[in-house]
Amino acid sequence: MILTQEQEMIRDSLRDFAQERLAPFAGEWDRNHTFPADALRELGELGALGMVVPEQWGGAGMDYMSLVLVIEEIAAG
């Protein structure tokens, strides 16, 4: 698969975040059926929420491949 530089940057950024901020706690969150608001807030700050929503409506206006890359990295974490 050939990614654009922007897509690679998004993937790498979310991979780092997931490995540092999600993976160490994922087992505990699964056992407790929780996902902390702080982690969700951080995902929003990284631009992982509203990625494909047009900019005119407050989103990032990005492509679906970028969204797929973000979802993959979050799931891996």
A tleap script that builds the chain and sets N, CA, C and O, in Angstrom:
source leaprc.protein.ff14SB
mol = sequence {
  NMET ILE LEU THR GLN GLU GLN GLU MET ILE
  ARG ASP SER LEU ARG ASP PHE ALA GLN GLU
  ARG LEU ALA PRO PHE ALA GLY GLU TRP ASP
  ARG ASN HIE THR PHE PRO ALA ASP ALA LEU
  ARG GLU LEU GLY GLU LEU GLY ALA LEU GLY
  MET VAL VAL PRO GLU GLN TRP GLY GLY ALA
  GLY MET ASP TYR MET SER LEU VAL LEU VAL
  ILE GLU GLU ILE ALA ALA CGLY
}
set mol.1.N position { 0.845 -1.167 0.000 }
set mol.1.CA position { 0.000 0.000 0.000 }
set mol.1.C position { 0.895 1.236 0.000 }
set mol.1.O position { 1.864 1.312 0.756 }
set mol.2.N position { 0.569 2.180 -0.835 }
set mol.2.CA position { 1.337 3.420 -0.928 }
set mol.2.C position { 0.547 4.512 -0.218 }
set mol.2.O position { -0.602 4.793 -0.559 }
set mol.3.N position { 1.184 5.117 0.771 }
set mol.3.CA position { 0.549 6.185 1.539 }
set mol.3.C position { 1.186 7.519 1.193 }
set mol.3.O position { 2.348 7.590 0.792 }
set mol.4.N position { 0.403 8.573 1.357 }
set mol.4.CA position { 0.959 9.908 1.201 }
set mol.4.C position { 1.791 10.228 2.440 }
set mol.4.O position { 1.694 9.542 3.458 }
set mol.5.N position { 2.598 11.262 2.348 }
set mol.5.CA position { 3.394 11.674 3.516 }
set mol.5.C position { 2.489 12.038 4.684 }
set mol.5.O position { 2.793 11.718 5.833 }
set mol.6.N position { 1.378 12.705 4.392 }
set mol.6.CA position { 0.444 13.093 5.451 }
set mol.6.C position { -0.150 11.858 6.117 }
set mol.6.O position { -0.273 11.818 7.341 }
set mol.7.N position { -0.519 10.853 5.333 }
set mol.7.CA position { -1.066 9.624 5.893 }
set mol.7.C position { -0.038 8.897 6.745 }
set mol.7.O position { -0.376 8.371 7.806 }
set mol.8.N position { 1.207 8.859 6.296 }
set mol.8.CA position { 2.271 8.231 7.087 }
set mol.8.C position { 2.477 8.974 8.399 }
set mol.8.O position { 2.671 8.347 9.440 }
set mol.9.N position { 2.437 10.291 8.362 }
set mol.9.CA position { 2.606 11.096 9.571 }
set mol.9.C position { 1.460 10.829 10.553 }
set mol.9.O position { 1.689 10.681 11.754 }
set mol.10.N position { 0.242 10.770 10.045 }
set mol.10.CA position { -0.918 10.486 10.887 }
set mol.10.C position { -0.779 9.103 11.507 }
set mol.10.O position { -0.971 8.937 12.712 }
set mol.11.N position { -0.449 8.114 10.690 }
set mol.11.CA position { -0.291 6.743 11.185 }
set mol.11.C position { 0.775 6.668 12.269 }
set mol.11.O position { 0.549 6.075 13.324 }
set mol.12.N position { 1.928 7.263 12.016 }
set mol.12.CA position { 3.031 7.199 12.968 }
set mol.12.C position { 2.690 7.922 14.268 }
set mol.12.O position { 3.032 7.455 15.355 }
set mol.13.N position { 2.022 9.052 14.150 }
set mol.13.CA position { 1.639 9.821 15.328 }
set mol.13.C position { 0.661 9.037 16.205 }
set mol.13.O position { 0.813 8.981 17.425 }
set mol.14.N position { -0.338 8.436 15.571 }
set mol.14.CA position { -1.314 7.654 16.328 }
set mol.14.C position { -0.714 6.362 16.845 }
set mol.14.O position { -1.110 5.886 17.909 }
set mol.15.N position { 0.225 5.785 16.125 }
set mol.15.CA position { 0.902 4.575 16.607 }
set mol.15.C position { 1.663 4.889 17.893 }
set mol.15.O position { 1.575 4.139 18.866 }
set mol.16.N position { 2.405 5.987 17.901 }
set mol.16.CA position { 3.139 6.391 19.103 }
set mol.16.C position { 2.184 6.627 20.265 }
set mol.16.O position { 2.421 6.163 21.381 }
set mol.17.N position { 1.105 7.351 19.994 }
set mol.17.CA position { 0.125 7.628 21.042 }
set mol.17.C position { -0.454 6.327 21.597 }
set mol.17.O position { -0.523 6.142 22.812 }
set mol.18.N position { -0.870 5.429 20.706 }
set mol.18.CA position { -1.486 4.183 21.139 }
set mol.18.C position { -0.528 3.333 21.969 }
set mol.18.O position { -0.936 2.722 22.957 }
set mol.19.N position { 0.735 3.292 21.575 }
set mol.19.CA position { 1.715 2.487 22.311 }
set mol.19.C position { 2.030 3.087 23.678 }
set mol.19.O position { 2.267 2.358 24.641 }
set mol.20.N position { 2.031 4.404 23.758 }
set mol.20.CA position { 2.387 5.070 25.019 }
set mol.20.C position { 1.199 5.272 25.953 }
set mol.20.O position { 1.332 5.116 27.166 }
set mol.21.N position { 0.030 5.620 25.394 }
set mol.21.CA position { -1.098 6.052 26.219 }
set mol.21.C position { -2.253 5.065 26.286 }
set mol.21.O position { -3.099 5.170 27.173 }
set mol.22.N position { -2.304 4.106 25.363 }
set mol.22.CA position { -3.414 3.157 25.369 }
set mol.22.C position { -2.981 1.741 25.748 }
set mol.22.O position { -3.559 1.134 26.649 }
set mol.23.N position { -1.979 1.223 25.071 }
set mol.23.CA position { -1.578 -0.173 25.252 }
set mol.23.C position { -1.276 -0.556 26.706 }
set mol.23.O position { -1.692 -1.629 27.142 }
set mol.24.N position { -0.562 0.290 27.472 }
set mol.24.CA position { -0.257 -0.118 28.838 }
set mol.24.C position { -1.491 -0.305 29.727 }
set mol.24.O position { -1.414 -0.991 30.747 }
set mol.25.N position { -2.604 0.285 29.361 }
set mol.25.CA position { -3.801 0.249 30.205 }
set mol.25.C position { -4.958 -0.519 29.571 }
set mol.25.O position { -6.000 -0.693 30.203 }
set mol.26.N position { -4.791 -0.979 28.335 }
set mol.26.CA position { -5.885 -1.582 27.580 }
set mol.26.C position { -6.484 -2.796 28.277 }
set mol.26.O position { -7.705 -2.950 28.296 }
set mol.27.N position { -5.663 -3.646 28.842 }
set mol.27.CA position { -6.169 -4.828 29.535 }
set mol.27.C position { -7.068 -4.465 30.708 }
set mol.27.O position { -8.143 -5.038 30.885 }
set mol.28.N position { -6.621 -3.523 31.491 }
set mol.28.CA position { -7.419 -3.070 32.638 }
set mol.28.C position { -8.736 -2.455 32.171 }
set mol.28.O position { -9.790 -2.730 32.745 }
set mol.29.N position { -8.676 -1.621 31.129 }
set mol.29.CA position { -9.896 -0.990 30.619 }
set mol.29.C position { -10.864 -2.039 30.083 }
set mol.29.O position { -12.075 -1.923 30.274 }
set mol.30.N position { -10.339 -3.059 29.417 }
set mol.30.CA position { -11.204 -4.126 28.919 }
set mol.30.C position { -11.870 -4.875 30.062 }
set mol.30.O position { -13.070 -5.148 30.022 }
set mol.31.N position { -11.091 -5.201 31.073 }
set mol.31.CA position { -11.653 -5.926 32.217 }
set mol.31.C position { -12.737 -5.115 32.917 }
set mol.31.O position { -13.739 -5.666 33.370 }
set mol.32.N position { -12.532 -3.811 33.003 }
set mol.32.CA position { -13.482 -2.941 33.707 }
set mol.32.C position { -14.547 -2.337 32.794 }
set mol.32.O position { -15.419 -1.596 33.247 }
set mol.33.N position { -14.466 -2.661 31.508 }
set mol.33.CA position { -15.429 -2.135 30.535 }
set mol.33.C position { -15.480 -0.611 30.573 }
set mol.33.O position { -16.553 -0.009 30.616 }
set mol.34.N position { -14.293 0.000 30.557 }
set mol.34.CA position { -14.199 1.458 30.614 }
set mol.34.C position { -13.248 1.971 29.537 }
set mol.34.O position { -12.440 1.223 28.987 }
set mol.35.N position { -13.364 3.242 29.258 }
set mol.35.CA position { -12.398 3.956 28.430 }
set mol.35.C position { -12.389 5.376 28.970 }
set mol.35.O position { -13.392 6.082 28.861 }
set mol.36.N position { -11.280 5.806 29.546 }
set mol.36.CA position { -11.268 7.079 30.260 }
set mol.36.C position { -11.468 8.293 29.358 }
set mol.36.O position { -10.995 8.340 28.222 }
set mol.37.N position { -12.173 9.256 29.897 }
set mol.37.CA position { -12.441 10.500 29.168 }
set mol.37.C position { -11.147 11.210 28.795 }
set mol.37.O position { -11.080 11.857 27.750 }
set mol.38.N position { -10.123 11.103 29.628 }
set mol.38.CA position { -8.842 11.760 29.325 }
set mol.38.C position { -8.233 11.221 28.027 }
set mol.38.O position { -7.727 11.990 27.210 }
set mol.39.N position { -8.283 9.915 27.841 }
set mol.39.CA position { -7.734 9.316 26.620 }
set mol.39.C position { -8.558 9.740 25.407 }
set mol.39.O position { -8.008 10.004 24.338 }
set mol.40.N position { -9.860 9.802 25.577 }
set mol.40.CA position { -10.719 10.256 24.484 }
set mol.40.C position { -10.441 11.719 24.149 }
set mol.40.O position { -10.406 12.097 22.978 }
set mol.41.N position { -10.245 12.528 25.167 }
set mol.41.CA position { -9.915 13.944 24.965 }
set mol.41.C position { -8.587 14.084 24.217 }
set mol.41.O position { -8.457 14.914 23.318 }
set mol.42.N position { -7.615 13.273 24.593 }
set mol.42.CA position { -6.316 13.319 23.923 }
set mol.42.C position { -6.441 12.904 22.453 }
set mol.42.O position { -5.786 13.483 21.587 }
set mol.43.N position { -7.271 11.913 22.176 }
set mol.43.CA position { -7.496 11.510 20.787 }
set mol.43.C position { -8.101 12.668 19.996 }
set mol.43.O position { -7.753 12.887 18.835 }
set mol.44.N position { -8.998 13.396 20.627 }
set mol.44.CA position { -9.574 14.565 19.975 }
set mol.44.C position { -8.538 15.635 19.700 }
set mol.44.O position { -8.544 16.253 18.635 }
set mol.45.N position { -7.646 15.857 20.655 }
set mol.45.CA position { -6.591 16.853 20.478 }
set mol.45.C position { -5.635 16.470 19.351 }
set mol.45.O position { -5.064 17.336 18.688 }
set mol.46.N position { -5.466 15.173 19.144 }
set mol.46.CA position { -4.619 14.688 18.056 }
set mol.46.C position { -5.321 14.756 16.702 }
set mol.46.O position { -4.701 14.542 15.660 }
set mol.47.N position { -6.608 15.054 16.727 }
set mol.47.CA position { -7.356 15.139 15.488 }
set mol.47.C position { -7.962 13.821 15.047 }
set mol.47.O position { -8.402 13.697 13.904 }
set mol.48.N position { -7.994 12.838 15.930 }
set mol.48.CA position { -8.506 11.521 15.569 }
set mol.48.C position { -10.033 11.455 15.546 }
set mol.48.O position { -10.602 10.482 15.052 }
set mol.49.N position { -10.686 12.464 16.067 }
set mol.49.CA position { -12.152 12.496 16.069 }
set mol.49.C position { -12.620 13.503 15.026 }
set mol.49.O position { -12.050 14.588 14.906 }
set mol.50.N position { -13.629 13.156 14.293 }
set mol.50.CA position { -14.139 14.063 13.271 }
set mol.50.C position { -13.215 14.219 12.080 }
set mol.50.O position { -13.225 15.251 11.409 }
set mol.51.N position { -12.425 13.208 11.819 }
set mol.51.CA position { -11.428 13.302 10.752 }
set mol.51.C position { -12.036 13.517 9.377 }
set mol.51.O position { -11.522 14.314 8.593 }
set mol.52.N position { -13.121 12.818 9.072 }
set mol.52.CA position { -13.678 12.903 7.724 }
set mol.52.C position { -14.825 13.910 7.628 }
set mol.52.O position { -15.432 14.072 6.569 }
set mol.53.N position { -15.113 14.580 8.734 }
set mol.53.CA position { -16.129 15.631 8.719 }
set mol.53.C position { -15.528 16.841 7.996 }
set mol.53.O position { -14.390 17.214 8.278 }
set mol.54.N position { -16.265 17.454 7.077 }
set mol.54.CA position { -15.730 18.620 6.360 }
set mol.54.C position { -15.318 19.751 7.310 }
set mol.54.O position { -15.934 19.965 8.354 }
set mol.55.N position { -14.282 20.451 6.925 }
set mol.55.CA position { -13.766 21.550 7.754 }
set mol.55.C position { -14.835 22.597 8.039 }
set mol.55.O position { -14.856 23.186 9.120 }
set mol.56.N position { -15.714 22.829 7.083 }
set mol.56.CA position { -16.751 23.842 7.266 }
set mol.56.C position { -17.689 23.495 8.412 }
set mol.56.O position { -18.378 24.372 8.932 }
set mol.57.N position { -17.725 22.231 8.813 }
set mol.57.CA position { -18.563 21.796 9.920 }
set mol.57.C position { -17.744 21.461 11.167 }
set mol.57.O position { -18.240 20.808 12.086 }
set mol.58.N position { -16.494 21.910 11.193 }
set mol.58.CA position { -15.657 21.729 12.372 }
set mol.58.C position { -14.784 20.494 12.380 }
set mol.58.O position { -14.098 20.232 13.368 }
set mol.59.N position { -14.794 19.735 11.308 }
set mol.59.CA position { -13.966 18.538 11.237 }
set mol.59.C position { -12.628 18.825 10.596 }
set mol.59.O position { -12.279 19.976 10.334 }
set mol.60.N position { -11.886 17.765 10.346 }
set mol.60.CA position { -10.559 17.900 9.750 }
set mol.60.C position { -10.590 17.809 8.223 }
set mol.60.O position { -9.629 18.199 7.561 }
set mol.61.N position { -11.690 17.297 7.662 }
set mol.61.CA position { -11.802 17.195 6.207 }
set mol.61.C position { -10.790 16.259 5.583 }
set mol.61.O position { -10.329 16.496 4.466 }
set mol.62.N position { -10.436 15.187 6.298 }
set mol.62.CA position { -9.429 14.261 5.791 }
set mol.62.C position { -10.086 13.109 5.038 }
set mol.62.O position { -11.310 12.978 5.013 }
set mol.63.N position { -9.252 12.285 4.431 }
set mol.63.CA position { -9.735 11.169 3.631 }
set mol.63.C position { -9.981 9.932 4.492 }
set mol.63.O position { -9.517 9.842 5.629 }
set mol.64.N position { -10.714 8.993 3.927 }
set mol.64.CA position { -11.073 7.781 4.669 }
set mol.64.C position { -9.879 6.865 4.912 }
set mol.64.O position { -9.882 6.125 5.895 }
set mol.65.N position { -8.873 6.885 4.068 }
set mol.65.CA position { -7.678 6.080 4.314 }
set mol.65.C position { -7.007 6.527 5.607 }
set mol.65.O position { -6.547 5.693 6.387 }
set mol.66.N position { -6.950 7.826 5.838 }
set mol.66.CA position { -6.375 8.330 7.085 }
set mol.66.C position { -7.184 7.850 8.280 }
set mol.66.O position { -6.620 7.479 9.310 }
set mol.67.N position { -8.500 7.857 8.143 }
set mol.67.CA position { -9.358 7.366 9.220 }
set mol.67.C position { -9.085 5.890 9.495 }
set mol.67.O position { -8.997 5.480 10.652 }
set mol.68.N position { -8.953 5.094 8.440 }
set mol.68.CA position { -8.669 3.665 8.607 }
set mol.68.C position { -7.338 3.467 9.330 }
set mol.68.O position { -7.232 2.615 10.213 }
set mol.69.N position { -6.335 4.241 8.965 }
set mol.69.CA position { -5.032 4.128 9.616 }
set mol.69.C position { -5.134 4.448 11.103 }
set mol.69.O position { -4.520 3.771 11.928 }
set mol.70.N position { -5.905 5.474 11.444 }
set mol.70.CA position { -6.076 5.852 12.851 }
set mol.70.C position { -6.800 4.740 13.606 }
set mol.70.O position { -6.397 4.375 14.711 }
set mol.71.N position { -7.851 4.207 13.023 }
set mol.71.CA position { -8.603 3.139 13.678 }
set mol.71.C position { -7.731 1.914 13.894 }
set mol.71.O position { -7.799 1.290 14.953 }
set mol.72.N position { -6.911 1.557 12.910 }
set mol.72.CA position { -6.006 0.425 13.055 }
set mol.72.C position { -5.035 0.623 14.209 }
set mol.72.O position { -4.802 -0.293 14.998 }
set mol.73.N position { -4.473 1.819 14.305 }
set mol.73.CA position { -3.487 2.071 15.358 }
set mol.73.C position { -4.134 2.097 16.737 }
set mol.73.O position { -3.546 1.614 17.704 }
set mol.74.N position { -5.335 2.654 16.837 }
set mol.74.CA position { -6.033 2.652 18.118 }
set mol.74.C position { -6.378 1.210 18.521 }
set mol.74.O position { -6.209 0.824 19.678 }
set mol.75.N position { -6.855 0.434 17.567 }
set mol.75.CA position { -7.194 -0.968 17.855 }
set mol.75.C position { -5.965 -1.764 18.275 }
set mol.75.O position { -6.051 -2.615 19.161 }
set mol.76.N position { -4.839 -1.500 17.657 }
set mol.76.CA position { -3.605 -2.201 18.024 }
set mol.76.C position { -3.164 -1.845 19.447 }
set mol.76.O position { -2.570 -2.660 20.153 }
set mol.77.N position { -3.464 -0.627 19.842 }
set mol.77.CA position { -3.081 -0.166 21.186 }
set mol.77.C position { -4.017 -0.699 22.230 }
set mol.77.O position { -3.846 -0.414 23.416 }
savepdb mol mol.pdb
quit
